[in-house]
Amino acid sequence: MTESAGGTGPAMRPVVWETYGPEDLGGQPIFGGGFINFGYWRGIDLDRPLGEAERVRSQEDLYRHVLDAAAPRPGARVLEVGCGLGTGCVVMLREYGCAVTGMDIHPQQLSRARAAHAEVLRAEPGRLRFVRGAAERMPCGDGEFDVVVSVEAAQHFPDLGAFAAQTARVLRPGGRVAVAGFFTVDEAPDRPDRLARLLETFDSGLDIARPVRALTDAFADAGLAGVSAASIGRYVWPGWDRWLARWWAPDTWPRNFLRAYQEGILDYYLVTADRPR
């Protein structure tokens, strides 16, 4: 499938092109601070009014949780797959001392990232860069990175097996991958249909319903070791729903993320693995 805009570059599904291009999802008020993720709300008091500061912190904290799991050393070379607006890359650079490559399939997202972080790019030309590429075909060298991370992007990847194989290829021996994202809790055949009825993003095909085991198995099949998937849904879904309540009533589709979690259909996971030495 080619880009709906007819340009050159990695193949992109039309719904992804529209959502992250002309529709500019990251510009919506439910996000903020240059991030596009549901947030990690541990440590934020959900019984108090939530403002922009709490929302931005939740999104920063999701990156911190992922980076803490990846445990990069200062100076580590990190690749973020699906970097979006690139703000998470700057968190990695400034707070963890990493040299970061942000990769995204969407040229408009990369343009926004370069514009938003132009000063950092000028000041740190050897420590921050943005490149265009697909999760299934990364424009990177073998063993180029110490760490690969992906934050809330894997639900869009058409081929998790290819993503896992590419991750194993670009990681150096002893390198580590950490992925945060939402998946179905098991392989029950009714999960995709139930999610499509509950959530517009699954009905449109923007989000792809797959069990978390699809990713853990893909990492293992790619030769990665120590593969682990930990549920972090209790720190994601209630806070996300509390934030959504500013705009949507309980019976509207965005509020069904929490419902899907409570009904045991969908959860949010942190998946990690290592490339053997």
C-alpha positions as MATLAB code, in Angstrom:
seq = 'MTESAGGTGPAMRPVVWETYGPEDLGGQPIFGGGFINFGYWRGIDLDRPLGEAERVRSQEDLYRHVLDAAAPRPGARVLEVGCGLGTGCVVMLREYGCAVTGMDIHPQQLSRARAAHAEVLRAEPGRLRFVRGAAERMPCGDGEFDVVVSVEAAQHFPDLGAFAAQTARVLRPGGRVAVAGFFTVDEAPDRPDRLARLLETFDSGLDIARPVRALTDAFADAGLAGVSAASIGRYVWPGWDRWLARWWAPDTWPRNFLRAYQEGILDYYLVTADRPR';
ca = [
       0.000    0.000    0.000;
       1.368    3.417   -0.894;
       0.922    6.740    0.779;
      -2.480    8.275    0.150;
      -0.710   11.545   -0.643;
       1.192    9.866   -3.460;
       4.679   10.734   -2.222;
       7.772    8.589   -2.165;
       8.987    6.783    0.914;
       7.839    3.911    3.097;
       4.372    2.512    2.485;
       1.751    3.938    4.812;
      -1.876    3.016    5.425;
      -4.246    5.851    4.426;
      -5.824    6.056    7.894;
      -2.365    6.625    9.412;
      -1.565    9.236    6.766;
      -4.734   11.198    7.488;
      -4.650   10.947   11.275;
      -1.061   12.054   11.732;
      -0.881   14.312    8.687;
      -3.814   16.545    7.715;
      -5.769   15.823   10.917;
      -2.686   16.471   13.086;
      -3.669   14.307   16.055;
      -0.904   15.799   18.176;
      -2.515   19.212   17.904;
      -5.677   18.058   19.654;
      -6.293   19.378   23.193;
      -6.367   15.872   24.697;
      -2.606   15.812   24.146;
      -0.164   18.502   25.117;
       3.458   19.442   25.484;
       4.401   17.942   22.139;
       3.500   14.360   23.058;
       0.922   11.911   21.690;
       0.337    9.236   24.317;
      -2.207    8.255   26.946;
       0.138    8.952   29.833;
       1.496    7.132   32.864;
      -0.416    8.580   35.811;
       1.284    6.893   38.747;
       2.061    9.555   41.337;
      -0.572   11.987   39.998;
      -3.555   12.548   42.294;
      -6.584   11.698   40.162;
      -8.983   12.945   42.853;
      -7.827   16.520   42.288;
      -8.577   18.656   39.221;
      -6.257   17.812   36.338;
      -4.673   20.576   34.321;
      -2.205   20.898   31.494;
       0.754   20.468   33.846;
      -0.506   17.100   35.092;
      -1.292   15.986   31.559;
       2.165   16.837   30.266;
       3.756   15.172   33.284;
       1.811   11.961   32.605;
       3.196   11.830   29.072;
       6.738   12.611   30.172;
       6.434    9.964   32.888;
       5.477    7.326   30.318;
       8.772    8.000   28.553;
      10.622    7.919   31.867;
       9.039    4.568   32.734;
      10.101    3.132   29.381;
      13.619    4.558   29.619;
      14.042    3.324   33.178;
      13.199   -0.164   31.903;
      15.628    0.183   29.002;
      18.326    1.497   31.373;
      20.532    3.302   28.848;
      23.919    4.465   30.056;
      24.954    8.100   29.457;
      26.040    8.432   25.860;
      24.020    5.404   24.740;
      22.747    5.430   21.172;
      18.953    5.215   21.272;
      16.473    4.732   18.439;
      12.835    5.684   18.985;
      10.528    3.925   16.528;
       7.460    6.064   15.859;
       8.858    9.247   17.409;
       5.940   11.456   16.381;
       6.591   15.060   17.380;
       9.983   14.172   18.839;
       9.473   15.539   22.346;
      10.195   12.165   23.918;
      13.529   12.144   22.101;
      14.439   15.397   23.829;
      13.511   13.896   27.215;
      15.907   11.029   26.510;
      18.658   13.397   25.452;
      18.332   15.840   28.356;
      17.390   13.544   31.249;
      19.264   10.356   30.296;
      22.234   11.758   28.409;
      21.555    9.685   25.291;
      22.314   10.301   21.643;
      18.884    9.886   20.069;
      17.584    9.083   16.602;
      13.870    9.661   16.220;
      12.348    7.656   13.373;
       8.833    8.075   12.041;
       7.015    6.936    8.923;
       5.105   10.193    8.459;
       6.923   13.093    6.745;
       4.581   15.697    8.212;
       5.270   14.471   11.722;
       8.990   14.674   11.068;
       8.620   18.213    9.734;
       6.780   19.204   12.899;
       9.422   17.518   15.045;
      12.266   19.317   13.294;
      10.492   22.660   13.602;
       9.605   22.157   17.270;
      13.140   21.140   18.223;
      15.141   23.260   15.796;
      17.148   24.862   18.608;
      18.134   21.496   20.077;
      19.048   20.183   16.636;
      21.343   23.191   16.118;
      22.867   22.934   19.586;
      23.246   19.143   19.629;
      23.849   18.087   16.017;
      25.598   14.894   17.042;
      23.094   13.865   19.690;
      19.677   14.369   18.070;
      18.461   13.581   14.583;
      15.196   12.663   12.915;
      14.947   10.166   10.045;
      12.122    8.755    8.009;
      11.503    5.041    8.098;
       9.032    2.263    8.773;
       9.099   -0.039   11.786;
       9.325   -2.978    9.375;
      12.199   -1.517    7.346;
      14.487    0.674    9.402;
      17.039    2.830    7.532;
      19.724    2.010   10.104;
      22.887   -0.038   10.218;
      23.335   -3.436   11.810;
      24.132   -3.093   15.509;
      23.887    0.685   15.322;
      21.997    1.200   18.599;
      22.385    0.315   22.247;
      18.675    0.754   22.929;
      15.495    0.704   20.854;
      12.305    2.150   22.323;
       8.804    2.639   21.008;
       6.093    4.488   22.911;
       2.481    3.918   21.944;
       3.141    3.275   18.271;
       3.147   -0.526   17.931;
      -0.651   -0.621   17.627;
      -0.152    0.895   14.166;
       2.591   -1.460   12.926;
       1.171   -3.821   10.280;
       3.818   -6.527   10.781;
       5.115   -7.124   14.303;
       7.346   -9.935   13.075;
       9.174   -7.594   10.716;
       9.417   -4.936   13.441;
      10.964   -7.488   15.799;
      13.432   -8.704   13.167;
      14.521   -5.142   12.397;
      14.868   -4.366   16.090;
      17.115   -7.385   16.574;
      19.180   -6.323   13.563;
      19.797   -2.707   14.597;
      20.544   -3.535   18.247;
      24.143   -4.217   19.192;
      24.859   -7.458   21.057;
      23.842   -6.793   24.650;
      21.396   -4.080   23.550;
      17.867   -3.741   24.890;
      14.412   -2.909   23.538;
      11.476   -1.473   25.501;
       8.023   -1.020   23.968;
       5.003    0.593   25.636;
       1.612    0.096   24.036;
      -1.857   -1.388   24.215;
      -2.793   -4.898   23.135;
      -5.574   -7.387   23.684;
      -5.099   -9.487   26.790;
      -5.368  -12.819   24.991;
      -6.001  -14.464   21.632;
      -9.766  -14.973   21.975;
     -11.169  -14.655   18.437;
     -13.876  -12.155   19.402;
     -11.440   -9.497   20.671;
     -11.085   -7.506   17.402;
     -14.848   -7.358   16.809;
     -15.558   -6.307   20.388;
     -12.959   -3.568   20.232;
     -14.292   -2.355   16.885;
     -17.739   -2.013   18.437;
     -16.376   -0.117   21.431;
     -13.666    2.083   19.961;
     -13.669    4.095   16.752;
      -9.903    3.815   16.299;
     -10.153    0.026   16.072;
     -13.215    0.218   13.839;
     -11.396    2.522   11.390;
      -8.298    0.338   11.383;
      -6.031    3.020   12.833;
      -5.353    0.731   15.790;
      -4.821   -2.976   15.100;
      -6.188   -5.456   17.648;
      -3.555   -8.063   18.507;
      -2.642   -9.925   21.685;
       0.458   -8.865   23.558;
       1.768  -12.364   22.908;
       2.036  -11.446   19.217;
       4.820   -9.045   20.137;
       6.547  -11.185   22.757;
       6.537  -14.180   20.404;
       7.867  -12.005   17.589;
      10.772  -10.831   19.751;
      11.579  -14.399   20.763;
      11.371  -15.601   17.151;
      13.769  -12.811   16.157;
      16.349  -14.218   18.545;
      15.913  -11.769   21.416;
      16.190  -13.091   24.971;
      14.616  -12.377   28.347;
      11.361  -11.301   26.731;
       8.917   -9.926   29.276;
       5.496   -8.246   29.155;
       4.271   -6.385   32.243;
       0.814   -4.865   32.547;
       0.896   -1.178   33.486;
      -2.783   -0.590   32.753;
      -3.655    0.428   36.299;
      -1.352    3.426   35.852;
      -2.662    4.310   32.387;
      -6.392    3.728   31.904;
      -7.951    5.425   34.980;
      -5.871    8.582   34.499;
      -6.508    8.665   30.749;
     -10.239    8.309   31.358;
     -10.170   10.989   34.041;
      -8.513   13.354   31.555;
     -10.949   12.456   28.755;
     -13.856   13.327   31.059;
     -13.071   16.994   30.428;
     -14.467   16.607   26.913;
     -16.481   13.397   26.637;
     -19.382   11.903   28.567;
     -19.135    8.301   29.857;
     -21.301    6.948   27.044;
     -19.107    8.297   24.232;
     -16.594    6.101   22.442;
     -13.310    7.591   23.760;
     -14.360    6.673   27.305;
     -14.583    3.022   26.216;
     -10.834    2.513   26.579;
     -11.362    2.219   30.316;
     -14.411    0.017   29.729;
     -12.405   -2.330   27.488;
      -9.770   -2.585   30.222;
     -12.355   -3.218   32.935;
     -14.017   -5.902   30.801;
     -10.685   -7.705   30.357;
     -10.401   -7.111   26.610;
      -7.594   -4.568   26.332;
      -4.608   -3.646   28.476;
      -1.481   -1.511   28.376;
       1.910   -3.230   28.538;
       5.594   -2.588   28.842;
       7.432   -5.210   26.777;
      11.197   -5.627   27.099;
      13.816   -7.910   25.577;
      17.578   -8.112   25.058;
      19.824   -9.018   22.177;
      22.163  -11.750   23.413;
      25.852  -10.916   23.553;
];
